[in-house]
């Protein structure tokens, strides 16, 4: 079995930004490099990261890049894992290529990140909200959203966020 440090060494022959820490390996890259990188990770002998186990996002206002889309890949054949991070600038909306054709499990993960963070996955076969109503305004997991909640509508009634309610 390949150790995380050995895996990181192997990945450094292909990628400029590879970190091994706490037994985990992370590759960071830009959106333009994502699809080629994933194709290589999936098909390279000795790696074969054929399973996408997770795709999520983080928001770092005031930093460049602001958004990081994070993909966790697993090789069942070799028993190792890698995290791939894609940095996206503070653009409206942030955009990156969809990976649903490479990893069908990305379908709902990408929809969730679109719904909560507003990241547009170009080429996604059905990019629409998955949790929130279609008419919802905003993306509640962005740190620019109100901390105390958002107004809630229910059958025509409206409940203001907790920090805006009178006692």
N, C-alpha and C positions, 0 to 999 in steps of 0.2 A: 504494500500500500504506500502511496506517495504521501510524504509529509507536507504540511502547508508551506514550509520553507522551500522544499524541492519544487512544489507546484508553482510558487511565486517565481523561483528562478527560471523555470521553463517559460512562464508567461512573459517574463522580462525580455526574452529573446524576440518577442512579437510586439509588446506594448510598452510605451514609455513610462506610464504611471501605474505601478503595481506595488501594493503594500501588503505585507504579511504581519499581522498583529493579533495577539490573543488567540492563535490557532485558526485564524480566518484569513482568507486571501481576497483582496479587493483590487479590481481593475477599474480605473477611471478614464473616461474618454468623452469626446464630443459627440453630438447627435449625428454628424455626417459620417462618423466611423462606426456607428453601432451595428448596422446590418452586416457589414463585412466581418466585423469582429465576432458577432454571434455565429455567423456561418462557419468561421474558422474554429471557434471553440466547440461547436457541435460536431464537426467532421474530422478534426485533427486526431490522428491515431494517438492513443495514450491519454487523451483527454475525454473526448466524446461526451460533452455536456449536453445531453439530449433532452433533459427535463427542466422546464421552467417551473420552479416551485412557488415563486412569489414575484410580484411587481408592485412597487409602491412609490411614494414620493415624499420629499421633505421640502419645506419652505424656509429660506434663510434671508429675510428682508435685509437690505443694506449690504449684502455680500454679492460678489460676482464669482461664479454664477449664483443666481438666487434660488433656483429650483434644482433638486437632484432627484432624478428618477432612478430607482434602484431595482435591479433584477437579480434574483438569486437562482443560480443554475446548479444542477446536480448531475453527476455522472453515476448512474446505477452500476455501470460496468466496472468502474474503477473506484467507486466509493468515496469520491471527493466532491467538494463544493467550491463555488466561486461566486463572489458578489461583483456585479458590473454596475458601476455608477455612471450616469450620463448627466452632465451639467448643462442646464438651460438658462439663458440670460433672462433678465427681468423685462421680457417683452409681453405684449398683450395681444393675443394669448401666447403663452409659451408653446413651442411646437417641437415635435420630434417624429421620426418615422415609427409607424406601427410595426410590431413584430409578430402579429397574429398568424401570418403565413408560415413563419419559422417555428413558432410555438403556439398552437391553437389555444392553450390555456391562458394566453395573454389577453384573450378577447374580453372577458369580464373584468380582469385586473385593469386593463387600459380604460375601460368604461368607468370604473370606480375612480381612478385617478383623474379622469376628465371631469367627472361629476364633482369631486371634492376639491380639486386643485385647479381645474381649468386647463390642464395640459391637453393640447390637441394632438392626437396621434394620426398623422397623415397616412392615408391608405387603409385605415381601419374600416372593416366592412359594414359596421353599424354603430358609429360613435354617437351615443346619446346617453342621457342620464340613466343611471341604474338604480339609485336609491332615492333621490329627491324628485319632487314633482317637476314636470317639464317647465312649468312657469316660474320655478324658483330663480331668484336673482342672486348671483354671487356664487362663491365657492367656499364653503364653511371651514375647510381645513387650512386655508391661507391665513397666515398670521396677521394679515391686514383686516380680517373680519373682526367684528366686535368680540371681545373676550367673554362677555357675560351672556352671550347667546344672541339669537336673532328672533325677530318677531315671528310668531307662529299663527297660521291661519287654520281654522278648523270649522268647516261648514258655515263659512261666512263670518264667524267670530274671530277676533284677533287678540292674541295674548302678547304683550310687549316683552322684550328681554328682561330678565330678572333685575338688572341694575336700573331699569327705567320704570318699574312698577311702583305705584304709590302705596304706602302702608295704611 
